[in-house]
Every structure is written in structure tokens, then in C-alpha cells.
Amino acid sequence: MRLEDCFKGRMLRKVDPNISMSERSMEMANQKIQRAADLNESGFFDESVVASYAAMFQAARSLLFSEGVVEKNHYCVVLYLMEKHKDDLGLDMISWLDTYRLERHQWFYGVESLGTDDEESSDALERASSFIERIEHLMTAASIKK
């Protein structure tokens, strides 16, 4: 699938930028990352990775809302970031989002535990925190330019 397919299939839609939704989505990202940290600390490693992904996803949605894009498909968010923000975010960060997207899918729809250990969970938490910080920085820089 390509980004244009996401728009044609209405899995991504152009709308007016919505700063209120952007801010609420970023607040949710920060709540989710705190939840991921709590889960990690309590030894719920699979769940911590899923919460870390949810935090990253909410941060990505925040960026999309600020740019006037509404998502209806997680993979299309990855494609959008790859097409529009690869230079700003870096391929590694977008790849982390996609990797954790797939793990989230496996956790929700699979029939076995992910078998995530403390190190993997802590890595996901650290990467999600970095992702959120990078998105916040990108959005701050974009608002200064306006």
C-alpha cells in the first residue's frame, strides 16, 4: 500500500488543522507513556510495550491533527510519517513505531504471549519517550515558523 492509497481509501483524510485535538492527543500520549512506565515497573512487560506503542501512536496522531489529517488506519500513519517526516523524525523512529505496531497487533490478536522481558520493555519505553519528545519538538518548531 502507498500513501495515496490511504487517502483514496479514506484511511487518511484531509481536514482543517485541529489544534485542540492535537493538544488532547499529545496529553493522551503523555498519559500512555506514564502508564507504560508503571506497567514496566510492575513487571507487565508485554502490556508495557503495548502502552508504549499507544503513546507513540497518540503522539503521531497529534502531529497529524496539527497538519489537518485524520487517521483511520495505524499502518497509514506509518506511511504518512515516512512520506512527510522521514527527514524530521528519522527512519529509526518511524521504524520503531511500525515494529511496535506489529507487536501490538500480535498482542491483541495472537494466541500466545509476546514473551517480552524487562530489557525489551525498557527499550520500548525509552524509544517511545524519545519519539514523543521528537514529535513535540517538531510541532514546536513548526508553530514558530508560522
Secondary structure, 3 states (H helix, E strand, C coil): CCHHHHHHCCCEEECCCCHHHHHHHHHHHHHHHHHHHHHHHCCCHHHHHHHHHHHHHHHHHHHHHHCCEEECCHHHHHHHHHHHHHHHHCHHHHHHHHHHHHHHHHHHHCCCCCCCCHHHHHHHHHHHHHHHHHHHHHHHHHHHHC
